[in-house]
Amino acid sequence: MAIIEVVKWDGNPNILAWKFPSTNLATSSQLIVNESQEAFLVNGGVYEGPFLAGRHTLTTQNLPVLRDLMKLPFGGDTPFSAEVWYVNKAVNLSLPWGTPDPIQLEDPKYQVMIPVRAFGQYGVQVKDSKKFLLKLVGTLRGFDVDTLQNYFAGVFTTTIKQLIAATIIETKVSVLEIAPHLDKLSQQLLISLAPALDEYGLALSQFNINSINVPEEDPAVIQLKAALAKRAELGILGFTYQQDRSFDVLETAAGNEGSAGTVLGAGLGLGLGVGIGGTVGQMAAPGGVMNTNAAPANQAAAEPTATEKIELLKQLAELKNSGVLTEEEFTEAKRKLLA
């Protein structure tokens, strides 16, 4: 086979390491190394180099490996066989990453289990070319960005998930409010992930989290956002959730058919409207004490049946639990109902 006179690589930025396709060299061959590249001459697992940017003539005068390892005579034009590896030393800042599946964690603010996803980009640079070739490239013909991403995907994903979950739990920041903390998280991940790449001669030059979000179609997320929207609406109107819930209970109870519903619908003849907008609260005596002498609004209402009394008791209990009735008011209403 023909002797290669000029060895050169016009590197693709997405390739980190590349092996020249021929091993047929001679002591007169020219090795050209471009800026942001390094080259190695490899024979029998022994690496000669790095050759930095410039033009290098492979002679026995300046390459001891040719004389000592390959037993080539001093001087002259002698053919020999060796691999030439190029390493791209440029920084690549456009490598995307993302969690392949959502992280399931409990939102510390709203106590709801929700799935969390994270996305971003990172940059790597070959710091130690020889270590990179020895430990990572091996017998491959080349090593590109996709290979790098696949190789470190597991390490990245595990560390990213653990740190995001730990940060959210420790700071008690809701996932929905995590955006202001992305820069700090990015720096923490840069520090945490750097040693894993350093072992292979790589430097993590940059690591960014662009987004931490939740799947919009997830039922838990839909429920949480609906609750937050409801809370915001009530806040604008000047109500709390507890007050809104109390109105719902009264409205439902008043709309029930039968004498139990009639009692509530008629203004809660037992004086149960205390504290709600002051409308039926007039049935209570000063100081919030139940006015047990207040006459029922519907004197003609039939006596509730046992079943209706039980249902009314349940409604009274819910009013108590929601804060509309005090324990004393509930007890008095219960006594009157069962009398």
JOQUI-V244123 format. One record per pair of residues at least 24 apart in sequence whose ideal C-beta (glycine too) atoms are under 10 Angstrom apart, sorted by the first residue. I is the first residue (numbers start at 1). GAP is how many residues later the second one is. D is the distance in Angstrom with one decimal. If there is no record, write none. Layout:
[[I;GAP;D] [I;GAP;D]]
This chain:
[[1;78;9.7] [1;80;9.9] [3;25;8.2] [3;26;7.1] [3;74;8.9] [3;76;5.6] [3;77;9.6] [4;25;5.8] [4;26;9.2] [4;27;9.8] [4;75;9.8] [4;80;8.8] [5;24;5.9] [5;25;6.5] [6;24;4.8] [6;25;8.3] [6;26;6.5] [6;49;9.2] [7;24;4.9] [7;25;6.8] [7;26;9.2] [7;32;7.9] [7;34;9.4] [7;44;9.9] [7;49;9.1] [7;51;8.4] [7;77;5.2] [7;79;9.0] [8;24;4.2] [8;25;8.3] [8;26;7.9] [8;29;9.9] [8;31;9.6] [8;47;9.5] [8;76;9.6] [8;78;8.9] [9;24;8.4] [9;25;7.5] [9;28;7.0] [9;30;8.0] [9;75;8.5] [9;76;9.5] [9;77;4.4] [9;78;9.8] [9;79;8.9] [10;24;7.1] [10;27;9.7] [10;76;9.9] [11;25;7.9] [11;26;6.2] [11;75;6.5] [11;76;9.1] [11;77;5.1] [11;78;9.6] [11;79;8.1] [12;76;8.1] [12;130;9.3] [12;132;7.8] [12;133;9.5] [13;75;7.1] [13;77;6.3] [13;78;9.9] [13;79;6.7] [13;81;9.1] [13;131;10.0] [13;132;8.6] [14;74;8.8] [14;78;7.6] [14;80;9.3] [14;81;9.5] [14;130;5.5] [14;131;4.6] [14;132;7.8] [14;134;9.7] [15;71;8.7] [15;72;9.7] [15;73;6.1] [15;127;5.9] [15;128;7.2] [15;129;4.8] [15;130;7.6] [15;131;9.9] [15;132;9.4] [16;70;9.7] [16;71;6.9] [16;72;5.1] [16;73;9.1] [16;74;9.1] [16;76;7.9] [16;108;7.9] [16;109;9.3] [16;110;6.1] [16;113;9.7] [16;116;7.5] [16;117;9.9] [16;120;8.8] [16;121;8.3] [16;126;8.4] [16;127;5.0] [16;128;6.6] [16;129;7.0] [16;131;8.2] [16;132;6.4] [16;186;8.5] [17;68;6.3] [17;69;7.0] [17;70;5.3] [17;71;7.1] [17;109;7.8] [17;112;8.3] [17;115;6.8] [17;116;6.3] [17;119;8.1] [17;120;4.9] [17;123;7.9] [17;124;9.5] [17;125;6.2] [17;126;4.1] [17;127;8.5] [17;130;9.4] [17;131;9.8] [18;66;9.4] [18;67;7.3] [18;68;4.9] [18;69;8.2] [18;70;7.7] [18;119;9.5] [18;122;9.9] [18;123;8.0] [18;124;4.8] [18;125;7.9] [18;126;8.8] [19;64;5.9] [19;65;7.1] [19;66;5.4] [19;67;7.8] [19;114;9.5] [19;118;8.5] [19;120;9.5] [19;121;8.0] [19;122;5.4] [19;123;6.4] [19;124;9.4] [20;62;9.6] [20;63;7.1] [20;64;4.0] [20;65;7.6] [20;66;7.2] [21;62;9.9] [21;63;9.5] [21;120;8.3] [22;59;9.4] [22;61;9.3] [22;62;8.5] [23;57;8.9] [23;58;4.7] [23;59;5.9] [23;60;5.6] [23;61;7.9] [24;55;6.9] [24;56;8.6] [24;57;6.5] [24;58;9.2] [25;33;6.2] [25;41;9.5] [25;53;9.7] [25;54;7.1] [25;55;5.8] [25;56;7.1] [25;57;5.8] [25;58;9.4] [25;59;7.5] [26;32;7.4] [26;33;9.8] [26;46;9.7] [26;50;9.7] [26;51;5.8] [26;52;6.4] [26;53;4.6] [26;54;6.9] [27;30;8.1] [27;31;5.7] [27;32;5.2] [27;33;5.8] [27;34;8.8] [27;36;8.3] [27;39;6.6] [27;40;10.0] [27;43;9.7] [27;45;6.5] [27;46;9.0] [27;47;9.7] [27;48;8.1] [27;49;6.8] [27;50;5.8] [27;51;4.9] [27;52;8.0] [27;53;7.2] [28;29;6.9] [28;30;7.5] [28;31;7.6] [28;48;8.9] [28;49;4.6] [28;50;8.6] [28;51;9.3] [29;27;9.2] [29;28;7.5] [29;29;4.9] [29;30;9.3] [29;48;9.5] [29;50;9.2] [29;51;9.2] [29;53;9.6] [29;55;9.0] [30;25;6.0] [30;26;7.2] [30;27;5.9] [30;28;7.7] [31;24;7.4] [31;25;4.3] [31;26;7.6] [31;27;6.0] [31;32;10.0] [31;53;6.8] [31;55;9.7] [32;24;7.7] [33;51;9.9] [33;53;7.5] [33;54;9.8] [34;52;8.7] [34;54;9.6] [35;54;8.9] [35;55;8.9] [36;51;9.6] [36;52;6.7] [36;53;5.0] [36;54;4.3] [36;55;8.8] [36;89;9.7] [36;90;9.9] [37;49;5.6] [37;50;6.7] [37;51;6.4] [37;52;6.4] [37;53;8.4] [37;92;9.3] [38;47;8.9] [38;48;7.4] [38;49;4.8] [38;50;8.7] [38;51;6.0] [38;88;8.0] [38;91;4.7] [38;92;8.9] [38;94;9.8] [38;95;9.7] [39;45;6.1] [39;46;6.7] [39;47;5.2] [39;48;7.4] [39;90;8.8] [40;42;9.7] [40;43;8.2] [40;44;7.3] [40;45;4.7] [40;46;8.2] [40;47;7.5] [40;89;7.0] [40;90;6.9] [40;93;6.5] [40;94;10.0] [41;24;6.7] [41;25;8.3] [41;28;9.9] [41;29;10.0] [41;39;9.8] [41;41;5.2] [41;42;7.5] [41;43;6.1] [41;44;8.2] [42;40;6.3] [42;41;4.3] [42;42;7.5] [42;43;5.9] [42;91;8.0] [42;92;10.0] [43;26;6.0] [43;27;6.3] [43;37;7.9] [43;38;7.3] [43;39;4.3] [43;40;7.1] [44;25;6.6] [44;26;8.8] [44;38;9.0] [45;89;8.9] [46;24;9.7] [46;36;9.5] [47;36;9.6] [47;38;8.1] [47;82;9.1] [47;83;5.6] [47;86;7.0] [47;87;7.5] [48;34;8.3] [49;35;9.4] [49;36;8.4] [49;38;9.3] [49;80;7.9] [49;81;7.6] [49;84;9.7] [50;35;9.6] [50;37;7.6] [50;39;9.4] [50;78;9.8] [50;79;5.5] [50;80;7.0] [50;83;9.8] [51;33;9.0] [51;35;9.3] [52;37;9.6] [53;36;9.6] [58;24;8.5] [58;26;9.2] [85;44;8.5] [85;45;9.6] [85;47;9.8] [85;48;5.8] [85;52;7.6] [85;57;9.5] [85;58;9.8] [86;43;9.3] [86;56;9.4] [87;39;5.4] [87;41;9.7] [87;42;4.2] [87;43;8.7] [87;45;6.5] [87;46;6.8] [87;50;8.7] [87;56;9.0] [87;114;9.1] [88;37;9.1] [88;38;6.8] [88;41;9.4] [88;55;9.3] [88;56;9.6] [88;57;9.9] [89;36;6.7] [89;37;5.4] [89;38;8.6] [89;40;7.1] [89;43;9.9] [90;35;7.3] [90;36;8.7] [91;32;5.5] [91;33;7.5] [91;34;4.5] [91;35;9.4] [91;112;8.6] [91;114;5.1] [91;115;8.0] [92;29;9.9] [92;30;8.9] [92;31;5.7] [92;32;5.9] [92;33;7.4] [92;34;9.7] [92;53;6.5] [92;56;8.9] [92;113;8.4] [92;114;9.6] [93;28;7.2] [93;29;7.9] [93;30;3.7] [93;31;8.8] [93;32;9.4] [93;112;7.0] [93;113;5.7] [93;115;9.1] [94;27;6.2] [94;28;9.1] [94;29;7.5] [94;51;8.7] [95;25;9.7] [95;26;6.0] [95;27;5.3] [95;28;6.6] [95;29;6.6] [95;50;6.1] [95;51;9.6] [95;53;7.5] [95;54;6.2] [95;57;9.6] [95;111;9.5] [95;112;9.8] [96;24;7.5] [96;25;5.2] [96;26;8.3] [96;49;10.0] [96;53;8.1] [96;114;9.0] [97;24;6.7] [97;25;6.0] [97;52;7.4] [97;55;9.0] [97;56;7.9] [97;59;5.8] [97;60;8.3] [97;63;7.6] [97;92;9.9] [97;96;10.0] [97;110;8.5] [97;111;9.4] [97;112;9.2] [97;113;9.6] [98;55;9.7] [98;58;9.6] [98;59;8.9] [98;62;9.2] [98;112;9.4] [98;113;9.2] [99;57;9.2] [99;58;6.1] [99;61;6.5] [99;62;6.5] [99;65;8.5] [99;113;9.4] [100;53;7.7] [100;54;9.9] [100;57;6.5] [101;56;8.8] [101;60;9.4] [102;59;9.7] [102;111;9.6] [102;112;7.7] [102;113;6.4] [102;116;8.0] [103;54;9.6] [103;57;8.7] [103;58;5.0] [103;59;9.2] [103;61;6.4] [103;62;5.9] [103;65;9.2] [103;72;9.4] [103;109;9.3] [103;111;10.0] [104;57;9.9] [104;61;9.1] [104;116;9.6] [105;56;9.1] [105;59;8.3] [105;60;5.1] [105;61;9.8] [105;63;6.5] [105;64;7.3] [105;70;7.7] [106;59;9.6] [106;62;9.0] [106;63;8.0] [106;69;9.7] [107;61;7.8] [107;62;9.9] [107;65;9.6] [107;66;9.3] [107;67;5.4] [107;68;5.4] [107;69;7.6] [107;70;9.6] [107;107;9.2] [107;113;9.1] [107;114;9.9] [107;117;7.3] [108;60;6.3] [108;61;5.9] [108;62;8.8] [108;63;7.9] [108;64;4.3] [108;65;7.1] [108;66;6.9] [108;67;8.8] [109;59;9.5] [109;63;6.5] [109;64;7.3] [109;65;3.9] [109;66;8.6] [109;67;8.2] [109;68;7.5] [110;64;6.3] [110;65;8.9] [110;66;8.2] [110;110;9.9] [110;113;10.0] [110;114;5.9] [110;117;7.8] [110;118;8.1] [112;62;9.6] [112;63;9.5] [112;108;5.7] [112;109;8.7] [112;111;7.4] [112;112;5.2] [112;115;8.7] [113;105;10.0] [113;107;6.1] [113;111;10.0] [114;60;9.5] [114;61;6.3] [114;62;8.8] [114;100;5.5] [114;101;8.7] [114;104;6.8] [114;105;9.8] [114;106;4.9] [114;107;5.6] [114;109;9.4] [114;110;6.5] [115;60;9.3] [115;98;9.8] [115;99;6.2] [115;100;5.7] [115;103;5.5] [115;105;7.6] [115;106;7.5] [116;45;8.9] [116;48;6.9] [116;49;7.9] [116;52;7.8] [116;59;5.4] [116;62;8.6] [116;96;6.3] [116;97;7.5] [116;98;6.0] [116;99;9.0] [116;105;9.8] [117;47;9.9] [117;58;10.0] [117;94;8.0] [117;95;7.3] [117;96;5.7] [117;97;7.0] [117;98;6.8] [118;39;9.6] [118;42;6.1] [118;43;8.2] [118;45;9.8] [118;46;5.9] [118;60;9.6] [118;64;9.3] [118;67;8.8] [118;71;9.6] [118;91;6.0] [118;92;8.6] [118;93;7.0] [118;94;4.9] [118;95;8.0] [119;89;9.7] [119;90;7.6] [119;91;5.5] [119;92;4.9] [119;93;8.1] [119;94;8.0] [120;40;8.7] [120;62;8.6] [120;65;9.6] [120;66;7.3] [120;69;8.6] [120;86;10.0] [120;87;7.2] [120;88;4.8] [120;89;4.4] [120;90;4.5] [120;91;7.3] [120;92;9.1] [121;85;7.9] [121;86;8.2] [121;87;5.6] [121;88;9.2] [121;89;6.8] [122;27;9.4] [122;30;9.5] [122;34;8.1] [122;64;9.4] [122;67;8.7] [122;68;8.2] [122;71;8.0] [122;75;9.5] [122;82;6.4] [122;83;8.1] [122;84;6.1] [122;85;4.5] [122;86;6.9] [122;87;9.8] [123;80;9.1] [123;81;7.4] [123;82;4.3] [123;83;4.0] [123;84;7.7] [123;85;8.8] [124;24;6.8] [124;25;9.6] [124;28;8.9] [124;73;6.6] [124;76;10.0] [124;78;5.3] [124;79;6.8] [124;80;6.1] [124;81;6.5] [124;82;8.7] [124;83;9.7] [125;72;9.6] [125;76;10.0] [125;77;7.1] [125;78;4.9] [125;79;8.4] [125;80;5.1] [125;81;9.5] [126;74;9.3] [126;75;6.2] [126;76;6.1] [126;77;7.7] [127;70;8.7] [127;71;7.4] [127;73;9.5] [127;74;5.8] [127;75;6.3] [127;76;4.1] [127;77;9.7] [127;78;9.3] [128;70;8.6] [128;72;8.6] [128;73;3.6] [128;74;8.2] [128;75;8.8] [129;72;6.8] [130;71;7.2] [131;67;9.2] [131;68;8.4] [131;69;6.8] [131;70;3.4] [131;71;8.8] [132;65;9.9] [132;68;6.0] [132;69;3.5] [132;70;6.4] [133;67;9.9] [133;68;7.9] [134;66;9.2] [134;67;8.0] [135;64;7.3] [135;65;5.0] [135;66;6.7] [135;67;9.8] [136;61;9.8] [136;63;9.3] [136;64;4.6] [136;65;7.2] [136;66;7.8] [137;63;9.4] [137;64;9.7] [148;49;9.2] [148;52;9.4] [148;54;8.0] [151;49;8.7] [152;41;8.4] [152;44;7.0] [152;45;7.1] [152;48;8.8] [152;50;8.8] [152;52;9.8] [155;38;7.3] [155;41;5.0] [155;42;8.7] [156;33;8.7] [156;37;6.5] [156;40;8.3] [156;41;9.7] [156;51;9.2] [159;29;9.9] [159;30;6.9] [159;33;5.4] [159;34;5.8] [159;37;7.7] [160;25;9.2] [160;29;6.2] [160;32;8.8] [160;33;8.2] [160;47;9.5] [160;49;8.3] [162;30;8.7] [163;25;6.0] [163;26;5.8] [163;28;9.9] [163;29;6.1] [163;30;9.3] [163;46;9.9] [164;24;9.6] [164;25;8.5] [164;45;8.2] [164;48;6.6] [167;45;9.8] [168;44;8.8] [174;50;9.3] [174;54;9.6] [175;37;6.8] [175;38;8.2] [175;39;6.1] [175;46;9.3] [175;49;9.3] [176;36;9.7] [176;37;9.0] [176;38;7.4] [176;45;9.1] [176;48;7.7] [176;49;8.1] [176;52;7.7] [178;31;9.3] [178;33;9.7] [178;34;5.1] [178;35;9.0] [179;30;9.9] [179;32;8.4] [179;33;7.5] [179;34;9.4] [181;28;9.2] [181;31;8.7] [182;26;8.1] [182;27;4.8] [182;28;7.7] [182;29;7.9] [182;30;6.8] [183;25;8.6] [183;26;8.3] [184;25;9.6] [185;24;5.5] [185;27;7.9] [186;24;9.1] [240;83;9.4] [241;81;9.6] [242;80;5.9] [242;81;5.3] [242;82;8.5] [243;32;9.2] [243;33;7.9] [243;34;8.9] [243;79;8.7] [243;80;8.4] [243;81;8.7] [244;78;9.7] [245;73;8.8] [245;74;9.9] [245;76;9.5] [245;77;5.2] [245;78;8.8] [245;79;9.0] [246;27;10.0] [246;29;8.3] [246;30;6.3] [246;72;9.0] [246;73;6.8] [246;76;4.9] [246;77;7.0] [246;78;4.4] [246;79;9.3] [247;29;7.2] [247;30;8.8] [247;75;9.7] [247;77;9.2] [248;70;9.8] [248;74;9.0] [249;66;6.8] [249;67;9.8] [249;69;5.3] [249;70;5.9] [249;72;9.3] [249;73;6.3] [249;75;7.4] [250;26;6.9] [250;30;8.9] [250;65;8.7] [250;68;9.8] [250;69;7.4] [250;72;9.7] [250;74;7.6] [252;63;7.9] [252;66;9.3] [253;58;8.9] [253;59;7.8] [253;61;9.4] [253;62;4.5] [253;63;8.8] [253;65;8.5] [253;66;8.1] [254;61;9.6] [256;52;8.8] [256;55;7.4] [256;56;8.8] [256;59;8.1] [257;51;9.8] [258;44;8.8] [258;46;7.4] [258;47;7.8] [258;49;8.5] [258;50;5.1] [258;53;8.0] [258;54;9.3] [259;39;9.3] [259;42;5.5] [259;43;4.8] [259;44;7.0] [259;45;4.5] [259;46;7.3] [259;49;5.6] [259;50;9.2] [259;53;8.8] [260;41;9.7] [260;44;5.2] [260;45;8.4] [260;47;8.6] [260;48;3.8] [260;49;7.0] [260;50;8.8] [260;51;5.3] [260;52;4.1] [260;53;9.2] [260;54;9.6] [260;55;7.6] [260;77;9.2] [261;40;9.9] [261;43;9.6] [261;47;8.3] [261;50;8.7] [261;51;8.5] [261;54;9.1] [262;34;9.6] [262;35;9.6] [262;36;6.1] [262;38;9.3] [262;39;4.8] [262;40;7.7] [262;42;8.5] [262;46;9.2] [263;33;7.1] [263;34;8.9] [263;35;7.6] [263;38;6.2] [263;39;9.9] [263;41;6.9] [263;45;8.8] [263;46;9.9] [263;49;6.7] [263;52;9.9] [263;74;8.5] [264;48;7.3] [264;51;6.9] [264;52;9.2] [264;55;9.5] [265;32;8.9] [265;33;8.2] [265;36;9.5] [266;30;6.6] [266;31;3.9] [266;32;3.9] [266;33;9.4] [266;34;9.8] [266;35;6.7] [267;27;9.0] [267;29;8.2] [267;30;4.1] [267;31;8.2] [268;26;9.5] [268;28;9.2] [268;29;8.4] [268;47;9.9] [268;48;9.4] [268;51;9.1] [268;57;9.9] [268;65;8.6] [269;25;7.4] [269;26;7.6] [269;27;3.2] [269;28;5.7] [269;29;6.9] [269;30;9.0] [269;32;7.7] [269;64;9.8] [269;67;9.0] [270;24;8.1] [270;26;7.9] [270;42;9.1] [270;46;8.3] [270;55;10.0] [270;59;8.9] [270;62;7.8] [270;63;4.5] [270;64;9.1] [270;65;9.6] [270;66;5.4] [270;67;6.8] [271;25;9.7] [271;54;9.6] [271;58;7.4] [271;61;8.1] [271;62;7.2] [271;65;8.9] [272;40;9.7] [272;43;8.9] [272;44;6.9] [272;47;6.4] [272;48;9.8] [272;52;7.6] [272;53;6.4] [272;57;7.4] [272;58;8.9] [272;61;6.0] [273;46;9.5] [273;51;8.2] [273;52;9.6] [274;45;9.8] [274;50;7.6] [274;51;7.1] [274;52;8.0] [274;55;6.3] [275;44;9.9] [275;48;8.2] [275;49;6.0] [275;50;8.1] [275;51;8.7] [275;54;9.1] [276;43;9.5] [276;48;6.4] [284;45;8.0] [288;38;7.1] [288;40;9.1] [288;41;8.2] [289;37;9.2] [289;39;7.6] [289;40;8.3] [289;43;9.1] [290;35;8.8] [290;36;8.4] [290;38;6.9] [290;39;4.7] [290;40;9.3] [290;41;9.1] [290;42;4.8] [290;43;7.3] [290;46;9.3] [291;41;9.8] [292;40;6.2] [292;41;9.2] [292;43;9.0] [292;44;7.1] [304;33;7.6] [308;29;9.7] [309;25;9.7] [309;28;5.8] [309;29;6.9] [310;27;9.8] [312;25;6.2] [313;24;6.7] [313;25;8.2]]
